[in-house]
């Protein structure tokens, strides 16, 4: 099954520096070369694989690295390669790895929009929101039903920007699932206005009532 990797990195400086971005650009480039050589079925360009870097708006020290893989095993093969080990050497000095967080989502979150002439893909949005929600596993089916209504309302408000969501592939807790919502926006303010719409109580309240924890942050793409 295809997966999307999310990696949160925290800069060793008070923000992402040009040097840290250059190191990440080199690492992502090395990964792209390895994929082209070793995975003939994968898309040939980084954009199609969602292999990019975002910087958080709320805390400029935080970066979000993303990439899409055909399976967990495929990504693990990359991690075991000499190319990965060598490219990591240049990245490590720029980040505080005691704050590293990462996990996979089921599916390809950053797949191109169905009609790019009418929709703005996540990777081309000026800002994206990343909303993490934990749900009791016993409430997962109810959450999926509530999400269907909420997603439709969110898509209408965010149009032409794309809305995507995915479940965490490996549970951190056997009794808890995590769902992550991605949405493109022209500005952070546009996202914040969504909570004041007439439809929000109708579609938002059922979804939020099923969540145990919620965390929403905004990001803009830097690589």
C-alpha positions in Angstrom: 0.0 0.0 0.0 1.2 3.5 -0.8 2.2 5.7 2.1 3.0 9.3 2.7 5.9 10.0 5.1 5.7 13.1 7.3 8.9 14.2 9.1 9.0 17.1 11.5 12.5 18.7 11.9 13.4 21.5 14.3 16.3 23.8 13.3 19.3 24.0 15.6 19.1 27.8 15.0 16.2 30.1 15.7 14.8 29.5 12.2 15.5 27.6 9.0 18.8 29.0 7.7 19.8 29.1 4.0 22.5 26.5 4.9 19.9 24.1 6.4 17.7 24.5 3.3 20.7 23.9 1.0 21.5 20.7 3.0 17.9 19.5 2.7 17.9 20.4 -1.1 21.0 18.2 -1.5 19.5 15.3 0.5 16.2 15.5 -1.4 18.1 15.5 -4.7 20.1 12.5 -3.6 16.9 10.7 -2.7 15.4 11.6 -6.1 18.5 10.2 -7.9 18.3 7.0 -5.9 14.6 6.6 -6.6 15.1 7.0 -10.4 17.8 4.4 -10.3 16.3 1.8 -8.0 12.5 2.2 -8.4 11.6 2.2 -12.0 7.8 2.2 -11.2 8.0 5.5 -9.2 7.4 8.9 -10.7 10.6 10.4 -12.0 10.3 13.9 -10.5 10.2 15.1 -6.9 7.0 17.0 -7.3 5.0 13.9 -8.4 6.4 12.1 -5.3 5.5 14.9 -2.9 9.1 15.1 -1.9 9.3 18.6 -0.6 10.0 20.7 2.4 7.6 23.1 4.2 8.4 25.7 7.0 5.9 26.2 9.8 4.3 29.7 10.1 3.7 29.6 13.8 7.3 28.4 14.7 9.8 29.1 11.9 12.3 26.7 13.5 10.0 23.8 12.4 10.2 22.2 9.0 7.9 19.4 7.6 9.6 17.1 5.1 7.2 14.9 3.0 7.6 12.1 0.5 5.4 9.4 -1.0 6.4 5.8 -1.3 4.8 2.7 -2.9 5.2 0.9 0.5 6.8 1.0 3.9 9.3 -1.6 2.7 10.3 0.6 -0.2 11.1 3.5 2.1 13.0 1.2 4.5 15.2 0.1 1.6 16.1 3.8 0.9 16.9 4.2 4.6 19.3 1.3 4.5 21.1 2.6 1.4 24.6 4.2 1.5 23.2 7.1 -0.4 20.8 7.9 2.4 23.5 7.5 5.1 25.9 9.8 3.2 23.3 12.5 2.5 22.2 12.5 6.1 25.7 13.6 7.2 25.3 17.0 5.7 21.8 17.5 7.3 22.4 16.4 10.9 24.4 19.6 12.0 21.5 21.8 11.1 18.7 20.3 13.2 18.0 19.2 16.8 17.3 15.5 16.3 16.1 15.2 19.9 12.9 16.8 18.7 12.5 14.6 15.6 9.0 13.3 14.9 7.9 11.2 12.0 5.2 8.7 10.9 3.5 7.4 7.8 0.0 8.0 6.5 -2.0 5.5 4.4 -2.2 6.6 0.8 -0.7 9.4 -1.3 -1.8 12.6 0.2 0.1 14.9 -2.2 -1.1 13.2 -5.4 -1.9 15.7 -8.1 -5.4 17.2 -8.1 -7.9 15.6 -10.5 -8.2 18.7 -12.6 -5.3 21.1 -12.0 -7.0 23.6 -14.4 -9.7 24.1 -11.8 -8.0 23.1 -8.6 -4.9 24.3 -6.8 -2.9 21.3 -5.5 -1.5 21.3 -2.0 2.0 21.6 -3.3 1.2 24.8 -5.2 -0.9 26.5 -2.4 0.6 29.6 -0.8 -0.2 28.1 2.6 -1.4 24.7 3.8 -3.0 23.8 7.1 -2.0 20.5 8.7 -4.5 19.4 11.4 -3.7 16.4 13.5 -6.6 14.7 15.4 -6.6 11.7 17.6 -9.7 9.5 17.8 -10.6 6.6 20.0 -10.3 3.5 17.8 -13.9 2.5 18.9 -15.1 5.8 17.4 -13.2 5.5 14.1 -16.2 4.6 12.0 -18.3 7.4 13.4 -15.4 9.8 12.7 -15.2 8.6 9.1 -18.9 9.4 8.7 -18.5 12.8 10.3 -15.4 13.5 8.2 -17.4 13.0 4.9 -19.8 15.8 5.8 -17.0 18.1 7.1 -14.8 17.5 4.1 -17.6 18.6 1.7 -18.1 21.8 3.7 -14.4 22.5 3.9 -13.9 21.9 0.2 -16.7 24.4 -0.7 -15.1 27.1 1.5 -11.5 26.4 0.4 -12.2 26.1 -3.3 -10.2 26.1 -5.6 -7.7 24.7 -3.0 -7.5 21.0 -2.4 -8.5 19.1 0.8 -6.9 15.8 1.7 -6.9 13.5 4.7 -5.2 10.4 5.8 -4.9 7.9 8.7 -1.7 7.2 10.5 -0.4 3.9 9.2 1.1 2.6 12.5 -0.8 3.5 15.6 1.2 5.0 18.5 -1.4 3.6 20.9 -3.5 0.5 20.1 -6.7 2.2 21.4 -6.1 5.4 19.5 -6.0 6.4 15.8 -4.7 9.6 14.3 -6.1 11.4 11.3 -4.4 14.3 9.6 -6.2 16.9 7.4 -4.4 18.9 4.8 -5.9 21.9 3.1 -4.5 24.6 0.8 -5.2 28.2 1.5 -4.4 31.6 0.0 -3.6 33.0 3.5 -3.7 31.8 7.1 -6.5 34.3 7.7 -8.7 32.6 5.2 -8.4 29.3 7.1 -9.2 31.0 10.4 -12.4 32.4 8.9 -13.7 28.9 8.2 -14.7 28.5 11.9 -17.1 31.5 11.6 -19.1 30.1 8.7 -22.7 29.2 9.1 -22.0 25.5 8.1 -19.3 25.0 10.7 -21.5 24.1 13.7 -23.4 21.6 11.5 -20.4 19.8 10.1 -17.6 20.8 12.4 -19.2 20.1 15.8 -19.9 16.3 15.1 -16.3 15.8 13.9 -14.7 17.7 16.8 -16.9 16.0 19.4 -15.2 12.7 18.4 -11.6 13.9 18.7 -9.5 13.4 21.8 -6.8 15.9 20.8 -6.4 18.5 18.1 -3.5 20.4 16.8 -3.5 22.6 13.7 -0.5 24.4 12.2 0.2 26.3 9.0 3.1 25.8 6.6 4.5 27.3 3.4 6.7 25.5 1.0 10.4 26.3 0.9 11.8 23.5 -1.3 
